[in-house]
């Protein structure tokens, strides 16, 4: 009987000490009247992946990446660390807002995120007319 209790406690301690997994996505909201073209690499290793292109029409949005990783969702604070954005432009040229600056990304409802990672992290980058 005592051996079962010891094994049970050991299993509980083992699984509660594991780093939880989390999931999320990086989404761009185009709130301008010009189409946006984004060239990016889906990994932070700039030489280890192919470049992808995403075009987002005016007043619409697009998902750059859906990710899953180890870590606590509540402590996640660096959206652009999940992707390497190479160019971010409209027909007028590169946008003014730096998509590689984590302060330009929003995580809505960040206060509601838990350490267990059940609620996905939503990273949002908003491009307005004044960013063009």
C-alpha positions as CSV (number, residue, x, y, z in Angstrom):
1,X,0.0,0.0,0.0
2,X,2.8,2.4,0.9
3,X,4.6,1.6,-2.3
4,X,1.5,2.6,-4.4
5,X,1.3,5.9,-2.5
6,X,5.0,6.7,-3.1
7,X,4.7,5.9,-6.8
8,X,1.6,8.0,-7.1
9,X,3.3,11.0,-5.4
10,X,6.3,10.5,-7.6
11,X,4.3,10.6,-10.8
12,X,2.3,13.7,-9.6
13,X,5.5,15.6,-8.7
14,X,7.1,14.6,-12.0
15,X,4.2,15.8,-14.2
16,X,3.7,19.0,-12.3
17,X,7.3,20.0,-12.7
18,X,7.3,19.7,-16.5
19,X,7.4,22.9,-18.5
20,X,3.9,23.2,-19.9
21,X,3.3,23.5,-23.6
22,X,1.6,26.5,-25.2
23,X,0.2,27.4,-28.6
24,X,-0.7,30.6,-30.4
25,X,-0.6,32.5,-33.6
26,X,0.8,35.7,-35.2
27,X,-1.8,37.6,-37.1
28,X,-1.5,40.9,-39.1
29,X,-4.5,43.3,-39.3
30,X,-4.4,45.6,-42.3
31,X,-6.4,48.6,-41.3
32,X,-5.2,50.6,-44.3
33,X,-6.6,51.1,-47.8
34,X,-3.5,49.5,-49.5
35,X,-2.6,45.9,-49.8
36,X,0.4,44.7,-47.7
37,X,3.0,42.2,-48.8
38,X,5.0,40.4,-46.2
39,X,8.1,38.3,-46.9
40,X,9.1,36.2,-44.0
41,X,10.9,33.1,-42.8
42,X,8.9,30.8,-40.5
43,X,11.8,30.2,-38.2
44,X,14.3,32.5,-36.5
45,X,17.2,30.7,-38.2
46,X,17.5,33.0,-41.1
47,X,19.6,30.7,-43.3
48,X,17.6,27.5,-42.5
49,X,14.2,28.0,-44.2
50,X,12.6,29.2,-47.4
51,X,11.0,32.6,-47.6
52,X,7.2,32.8,-47.7
53,X,5.1,35.6,-49.0
54,X,1.7,36.7,-47.7
55,X,-0.4,39.4,-49.2
56,X,-3.1,41.0,-47.1
57,X,-5.8,43.0,-48.8
58,X,-7.0,46.3,-47.4
59,X,-9.2,46.1,-44.3
60,X,-8.6,42.4,-43.7
61,X,-6.2,40.2,-41.8
62,X,-3.9,37.2,-42.3
63,X,-2.1,34.7,-40.2
64,X,1.6,34.6,-40.5
65,X,2.3,31.6,-38.2
66,X,0.6,29.2,-35.9
67,X,3.1,28.0,-33.2
68,X,3.4,25.4,-30.5
69,X,6.3,25.4,-28.0
70,X,7.3,24.8,-24.5
71,X,6.8,27.5,-21.9
72,X,4.2,29.3,-19.9
73,X,1.7,31.3,-21.9
74,X,1.4,33.8,-19.1
75,X,5.1,34.7,-19.4
76,X,5.1,34.9,-23.3
77,X,6.0,38.4,-24.4
78,X,7.9,38.3,-27.7
79,X,5.7,37.8,-30.7
80,X,8.3,38.7,-33.4
81,X,10.7,36.2,-31.8
82,X,8.6,33.4,-33.4
83,X,9.3,34.5,-36.9
84,X,11.9,36.4,-39.0
85,X,10.1,39.1,-41.0
86,X,12.2,40.1,-43.9
87,X,10.1,42.8,-45.6
88,X,6.8,44.4,-44.8
89,X,5.6,46.8,-47.4
90,X,2.7,48.3,-49.3
91,X,2.6,49.8,-52.8
92,X,4.0,53.0,-51.3
93,X,7.1,51.2,-50.0
94,X,8.2,49.8,-46.6
95,X,5.8,50.5,-43.7
96,X,7.0,52.8,-40.9
97,X,6.1,50.5,-38.0
98,X,8.9,48.0,-37.2
99,X,7.3,44.5,-37.1
100,X,10.5,43.1,-35.5
101,X,10.0,45.4,-32.4
102,X,8.0,43.4,-29.8
103,X,6.5,46.6,-28.5
104,X,4.6,47.0,-31.8
105,X,2.8,43.7,-31.3
106,X,-0.3,43.3,-29.0
107,X,-1.4,40.3,-27.0
108,X,-5.1,40.9,-26.3
109,X,-6.3,39.5,-23.0
110,X,-2.7,38.8,-21.8
111,X,-3.9,39.1,-18.2
112,X,-6.2,36.1,-18.8
113,X,-3.5,33.8,-20.0
114,X,-2.6,31.0,-17.6
115,X,0.6,29.1,-17.0
116,X,-1.0,25.8,-18.2
117,X,-1.1,27.1,-21.8
118,X,-4.7,26.0,-22.5
119,X,-5.7,29.4,-23.8
120,X,-3.8,30.2,-27.0
121,X,-1.6,33.3,-27.2
122,X,-2.9,35.7,-29.8
123,X,-0.3,38.0,-31.2
124,X,-1.6,40.9,-33.2
125,X,0.2,43.4,-35.4
126,X,-2.0,46.3,-36.6
127,X,-1.1,48.4,-39.7
128,X,-3.0,51.6,-40.0
129,X,-3.0,54.3,-42.7
130,X,-0.5,56.3,-40.8
131,X,2.0,53.4,-40.8
132,X,2.3,53.5,-44.6
